[in-house]
Amino acid sequence: MLPPLAAARRIALSSHRNSALRANWRAHSWYTTDSAERPVRYLQQLQARYDLARDLCLKDPVCPTSTDARQHFRPTARDIFANTEVQLSKVRTYGLDLDYTLASYTEKLPETIYTMIRDVLVNSMLYPPALKALKYDSSFAIRGISYDRETGWLFKLDSNYNIAMDTIHYGREPLRDLEDVFALHGGPHLAPDYVKNHLYQLNDMYSVPEATLLADIIQYFSDNDISFHPRYLAEDIRAAGEYIHRGDGISASLLHATIMNNIGDYLNRAPELLHILESLKREGKRLFLLTNSGYKYVDTVLSYMFNTSDWRDVFDVAIVSARKPGWYLSHRPFRLVPTKSGARSSSVQPWELVDRFEDGQVYSGGNLTSFTSITGYADRSVLYIGDHVYSDLRDPTIQKGWFTGAIVSELKHELSVGQSAEYLHYVRYIQLIEKILKLSQQETRSQSFMQLTANDKETYRLMLEAGRVERRRMRWKLRDLYNPHFGSVFRTSKNASLFSTKVQAYSNIYTADLANLGAYPSDYVFYPKRKTQAHECLIPDVDDLLGQILKL
C-alpha cells in the first residue's frame, strides 16, 4: 500500500498528460535524499513540510495533549451549550415539548416507524409486496439530510446551501457520476427557490427511518428496473407517516396505540425529570407543556415516565394536540379536554369558550397569541425547549422572542467521536496541511519563485495539488468516523451543516438531554464562544493562558 502522500502524488500525476513533466516529477521524488537529485529549495521545503505534518499527526500514537484548561472544560454529553448569552435568573417560565424532549424513546421506535410506513405502502397504497422483506438499518441515515423530490438523491447541505458532494446517495449507493450535479445545477450550490420547491428536509428524529425507507425503496426500484417519480414516492411515504402518527384525529393513532400497549419496549422511565421540574416549581418558576400529541397518549407516557398519574400537578398549563408549527400563527381557540376516561362529566363542556386556564386542567388547540394573552407570560422571560428546529423553535424565537433550547440527542455520539484520538489526529493533520498549502501558495508570489524553470514551477504546482488530494482523502476518513454515508450531523467537510446552522439560528442553548438542566443552578449564565472571522488576526490561545491561571 502506498504511503498517503505517495498515493496523492499518483492521483495528481495520473491526471497530468505531459510525459516530460511526469519524468521531471519522478526525478524529484517525495522521498529523494540524494543531494545530486535534490530539487531547488522550494520543492525540498514543501516536501519536508508535508512529511513533518504526516509524522507529527499520523505516526505519533499518542493523542494530542491538552492543557489543564482544556481538560477542565472538556465538553461532555451532560453539558448545555450556548449560541447566545442566557441568564437563567431572568427565565421565569419554562415550556416543554413531549416527544424526544421530555420523552426519551428506545431504539425500537424508529424500527417500528419504518416497518409501519412500509406496511401501509404495501397494504393500502399498492406498493410491491416484496417490499415487506425490507429491514430497518439504523446505521444509514442521520437527521438533517435532504431529499431531492426531482432526482431522488439524498444528501447533506451546508450553511450556504451547497451540497456536500461526498454525501450524495441514490438509493443505498453513492451517486456514481458527480457530473450529474454539475449538469443539473452548474455546481454544488442550490438556489433558494430550488430548495424551497424541491427539497424535503428531514429535520426531526421521526424522519430518520423515513429517509432510510426512501433509500431502500429507491434501491429496490432501481435494482428491478421499476419506473417511478421521486416526488410521488416522497409524498406517499409522508402520507403514510402522517397516517400512523395522527390517525383519524379522534382515536389514538396506530403508532401511539402500539407504544401505549407496549410502553416498556419504547419508553425510558425518567423520575429524575420529575424531580427537576418540581425543583423549578419550588424556585417559583412556571411550567407549561406544549405538544402535538393527544391527551390519552400524553397521559399514558408521562404517567409511565414519572411513575405517577399526578403529572398534571407539576404544570401550570398543559396544551395537547397543538398542531405546531401552525399553532404559533393560527387563530384557533383553545378547548377544554375531558380527562376522566369512561365517564361523561357535566362539568366538562369542550365546546365552550376558553378565556382562562385552570389548575389541573388540560387544553387542546389554541394559538400563541391567545396563550400569551391568557397567561400573561412576558416574552423574554420564557424558555421553550423542544427537539424540532422548525416545529418547536423557529416561530417562538421569531414571533415572540422567546428563549429556546434544542434537544439534540446526537450530541452524545458527536462528542464521543470528536474526542477520540483518531479524530484529533485527523483534524490536526488536515489543519496542518491547509496551513502548509496556504503558506506555500503565498510563496509562489515571491520574486525568487518566479525565477524557477517552467518545469520546476509545474512540479511545485503538482505537489500542491497532491496536498489538496491528501486533504480531501483525510476529510473522507473524518466523515466516516461519524457516519460512512453522511458524516457528522453538525458539519460538512468545509462548513457547518444546514441543520447545525438552524440550531444556531433558532435556539439560544442546546444539549443532548433535558435532564442536563438539573445540573445548573437557577442563576447560571450561559456564555457563547467568540467566533473568529476570517479577516481577524490570530490571538493567543486563551485555553493555554487559562491553563497557567488554573495552576496558581
N, C-alpha and C positions, 0 to 999 in steps of 0.2 A: 504493500500500500504506500502510495506517495505521501511524503510529509505534506502538511496542509498547504504551505505556500508553494511548494513544488507543484502540487495539484492545481493551484490557482494559476501558476505560470503556464501549465499545459493548456488550461482553458483559454487564457488570454492569447497564447500562441496559436492555437488552432483556429482562431477567428481572423488571424492575420495572413494575408495572401502573398506577401513579398518574401520569396525564398532567401534573398540576400539578407534581409533583416532577421529572418529566422536563424540563419547561420551566425549572425552577429550576436543574437540573444544567447545562443548556446555557448558562444565564446565567453560571455560574461555570466557564467552560471551563478545561481543563488549561493552555491556552496563552494565557489572557487576560492582557494587560499594561495595559489601560486602567484607570487608578485609579478611574474612576467605576463600573466594573463589578467591581472587586476585592472578593472575599468577605472576611468577617471574618478575623482573624488566624489562626485555627485552620485554615481551609480553605487560605489562602495558604501557610501554613507547611508543611502536609502536601504540597501540590503542589510546593513548592520542594524538599522532601526527595526526592521521587520523581525529579524532573528531575535533581537533582545526582547521585543514585545511578546513574541511567542514563548520565549524561555521564561520570562517573568510571570506570565499569566496562565500558561497551559502546562508547563513542565514541572512547576513547583507544586508538590502535592499538598502543601499547607494552605489552608484557607486564608485569604487576605485578612490581615489583622485589623482590629478595631480599637479605637481609642476608648478610654474609660467612659467618656461621654456617650459614644455610640452604643457601647454595651448597656449603659444605664438606661438609655432611651430607645432601646431596640424595640421596634413596633411588634405587637403581638395581636392575635385574633381577639383578644379581650379589650383592646383599645378602641376608643372613639376618635375618629379623625375629623379635622376641621377644614372646611373650604372657606369659611368666613369666621370672624370672631363672634362667639356666642357666650353671653353671660347667663348662666343658669339662674342666677339670683333674680333676673328680670323676667324669667319664664313663670307665669302664674298658672298656665293651663297646658296640660299635655293631652294631645289627641292621638289615638292609636288605631291602625288598621288591624284586621284579624289575620288573614292568610299570609303566611311567610313573614309575619311581623310578630304578633302575639303567638300565633300558632306555628310550631315548628314540625314539619312533616318528615316522615321517613322516606327512604329511597323507593319504597313500594308505590308511592303516589305517582311519580312520573311514568313508571312502568304501566300502572293501571290506566292512566290517561291515554297513553299510546295505544294500549290494547282496546280500550273502549272506542276511541275515534276510528281505529282500523276496522272494528266490527260494525260500526254504524255505516261506514263507507260500503262495506260488502253487503250487509243485510238490508240496508234501506236505500242505497244510492247506486246500486248496480255495478259496483266495482268488482273485479275478478275475484272469485272465491279463493284463488291461490294466494292472495294477499294475507290470508289468515295464518300463513306459515311465517310471516314476518315477526321478528322478536325485537324488543327494545334494546338498544345499545347505549348505555349511559355514558360511554366514553366519546361519543361522536360530537354532539353539538354543544355549544355554550350560549349563554344569554348574551344578547346584544348584536347578534349577527342579523343580516338582512337577506330576504328572499326576493329575487327579481321575478315579478309575475309575467314578464315578457320572455325571458330567456330560460327560466328555471334554475338559475345559478343561486347558490348560497355563498355569501362572502361577508367579510367584516369591513366596515368603513372606518376611516379615521376622522378626526375632528374637522377636517376640511372637505369632507365628502369625497375623499379619494379611496378607491378600492384597494385593500391590501391584497396585492396580486398573488401572494403565496397562500391565500386562504380560499380562493375560488373553487367551488365544487359543483359539479353537475352530477346529481345522484350522490353516490358514495365515493366518487372518484374525483381527484383534482382535475381541473379543466386542462385538457391536453394541449390546446393551441391558444396561447395568450394573445395571439394576433387578433382573435375574435373580439377581444375587448377593445383593441385599438380600432378595428373596423366599425364597431358599433358606436363607440364614444369618442374616438380620436385620442384616447389615452385613459388613464385610470380614473380621472375626475368625472363625477356625475353632477349634472346640472340640478339645481334645486327642484325644478319642475319635474324632472325625471324621477327624483327621489320621492316627491310627493305623490305622483300619479302611478308609479310602477313598483315601488318597493314596499314590502311588508316587513316591518321591523319587529323582531322577536325580542321584546324587552322584559318580559316577566318570566318567572320560573315555570309557569304553565306552558310557555311557548317552546321550551327546550324539547319536550317529547314531540311537539308538533313539527319542529324543524327536522328532527330525526325521521319522522314518518314521511315528510315531504321528500327527503333524500332517498329513503328506502323505496318509495313508490316510483319515483323517477328512475331509479336504478332498475327496478323490475320492468317498467315500460320500455326502457332503453334496451335491456337485455333480450326482450321478447318482441322488439320492433312494433310496439303499440303506439300509435299516433295519439297525441294529447296536446292540450294547450296548458301551459304552466299556470295561467291565471285561473282557469276553471278548477284545476287541482287545488290551488291555494284556497279558493272560495269554498270548495267542498269540505276541505279539512277544517276551515274556520267555522263553517256552518255546523259541522259535526261536533266541533269543540264547544260551540255555544250551546248546542242541544244537551250535551252531557253535563255542562256546568249549570245551566239555568232551567232546563226542563220546560214545563208549561207555565211557570210563574205562580202556580198555586201549590202543588205538592212539591216535595223535595226532589231535586234533580237526580238523575241516575248516579252521578259521581258522588253527590252528597249523601244519598241513601246508602251507597256502598261503604263510604267512610264511616257513617254512623253505625252501621250494622257490624263493622269490624274495626272499631275505633282504635283498639290497641295495636293493630297492624300498621296504622297510618300516622298516628299522632304520638308525640312525646309529651309526657306529663311535665308540667313546669310550675310546681308550687312556689319556687323561688321568685317567679314573676309576680305572683300574687303578693308576696311579701314586699317586693319593690314598690308595687302600686300602693299598697297600704301605707308604706313609709312615706311616699309622696303625699298621700292624703293627710297624714299626721302633721306634715310640714305646712299644711294649708294650701296645697296645690289642688287644682280642679282637674278632673279626668273625664274625657269623653271617648266613646267608641264610635267609629265611623267605618262601616264595612258594607260591601255589596252583597254579602251573604244573607240568606233569610234567617228569621228568628230561630226556628227549630234547630237549624244547623249550628248557629252561634251558641245557643243554649247547650246543646249536646257537647260541643267542642270545649267551651270554657268550663263547663261543669267537670268534664274529664281532666282537663289540664290543671285546673286549680283544686281539684278534688273536693269541690263544694258546689252546691246548687245556688249558693247565695252570691254568685259573682256580680250580680247587678248592683249590690251594695257599694262596690268599690268605684263605680262610675257615676258621675253626676248626671250625665246624659248618655244614652245608648241609642245609636241610629243604625238600623239594619236596612237591607235592600235599598241602598242609597243610589245605586246606578252611577257611580263615578266612572269617568270624569264628567259626565253630563251634569252631575249634582252641583258642581261649582258654578255653572252658568244658567241652570234651569230655573223655572218658576213653579215647579211642582210643590204643592203644600205637604206638610207633614201629616202622618196618620198615626193614631194610637194603635199599638199592636196588642191583640189579646194574648196574654201569656199563660193563661190557665188552660191546659190541654184537656179536651174531652168534656168541656163544660161551657154552657152559654152564660156569660156574665152580663147581667143587665146594666152593670156599671161601665162596661166597655162598649162604646159605640164608635167603631173605626171610621165611620163616615163623617164624624163631627169635625169642626174646625179646631185645629191645634194652635193656640196662641201663647202657650206656656208649657214648660217641661216640669213634670212632677217627679219627685224622688221615687226610685224603684220601678218606674215605667220604662217601656221600650217603644221607640217610634221608628217608623219606616219612611222612606222617600225624603221629601223636603228639598232644600237648596241652601246654598251658602249664605245668601243674603238674609233669608228668614232665620237661619241658625244664629248668625251674629246678632240679629235684632232681638231675638228672644233671650239669648244667653247674656248679651252684653259683653262678651269676651273681646277685649281690646286686641287689635290686630298684631301688634309687635310683642305681645305677651304670650302668644300661642306657639307651641312647638308641636307640629303634627308629624308622626313617624309612620312610614309605610315602605313597601318594597318596590312599588311600580313608579318609575320615573314620571310617566305621563298621567296615569290614572290617579295616583296619590299625591304627587309632589309639585308638578308644574303649576297648576292653576291656583292653589292656595298661595304659592310664592308670588305669582304674577298679580292675581286679583286682590289679595288682601295683605300681602307682605308678611304672611306667617313665617316663622322659622320652621324649617322642615328637616327631618332626619331620614336618611335612606338606610334600609336594612339590605346589605349586600352579603349574603351568606358565602359567596365565592371568595371572600377575603381570606377565609381560613386556608384554602388551597393556594391562593395567590401569594400569601405571606410565607407559607411553607416553602414554596418553590423559590421565592425571591430571597430567602435567607440561606438557601443551600450553597454549599461550597462550589458546586458545579456552576450554578447560576452566577455567583460572584466572579468566578474565573472568566466566564464567557463575557460578561458585561465589561469587566476591566480590560480584557483583550480587545473587544470591539471599540471601546473608547480610546484606547491607545492607538489602534490602527487609524481611527478617524483623526486623531491629533497629528499622527505622523503624515497622513495624506494631506492634511491642511497645511502643515509646515512645509512639506516637500513641494507642494504646488506653488507655494509662495516663492520658493527658491527658483522656480523656473522663470521668474520675472527679473532675476538678477542679471547684471551685465556679464558676469563670468559664465553663467549658464548659456547665455546667448553665443558664447564663443565655442561651444561644443560642436562637434561634427553633426551632420544631419542624422547619421546612423546612431550616434550616442544619444541624441535627443529622443529619437524614436524608441530606443531601448528603454530609456528612462520613463517614457510615457507608457510603455508596455508594463514596466514594473509598477507604475501607479495603478494601472488597470488590474493587475494581478492582486494588488492590495484591496481594491474595491471588490473583486470576486471573493477574496478571503473574508472580507467583512460581511458580504451577503451570505456566504456559507455559514458563518458563525451565527448570523441572525436566524437562520433556519433552525439551527440547533437550539437556540434560545427559545424560539417559538415552540418547539417540540417538548420542551420541559413542562410547559403549561398544558398544551393540548396539541397533538400532532396534526390536527386538521385546521384549527382556527386560532391557536395560540392563547394569549392572555385575554381575559375579559376587559382589562383596563388599557391595553396598549396594542398598537400595531408595531411593526419593526421600526418605524420612524417617529410616530406621533402617538398622542393619546387616542384611544378608540372613540368612536362617536358615542357609545354608551357611557364611557368614562366622562366625556365632555358634558353630557346631560346630567350626570350625577353631580358634577361640579357646579353646573349652572342652576340646578333646581333643588339642591339640598345644601343646607348650611353645615351639617355634620353627617357622617356615615359610619357604619360599624357592621360587624358580622352578625351580631346577635343582640336583640333587645335587652337581654339580661345584663349586658355590659353596662347599661345605665346605672345599675345598682352600685357600681364601684366608685362612682363620682359623687362628691358632696354637692349639696344644692347651691353652693356659692361658687362652684368651679367655673373657670373661664377657659374656653377653648380658643387657642391661638392658631391661625393657619400658618403654613410655611410661606416664607417670602420666595416668590418665584423670580429667578433671574432671567431677564430677557437677553436676546442675542447681542444687542448693542451695548449692554452694560459690561463694565470691566470686572475681572475676577477679583474676589475678595478673599482674605484668608479663611480657611476652613474653620467655621465657628465651633464645630464639634471638637476640633483639636484644641482650640483655646479653652473651651469649656472643660475639656479633659484635664487641663492644667489646674483649673479652678477647683475641680472636684477633689484634687489631691491635697488641697490645703486643709 
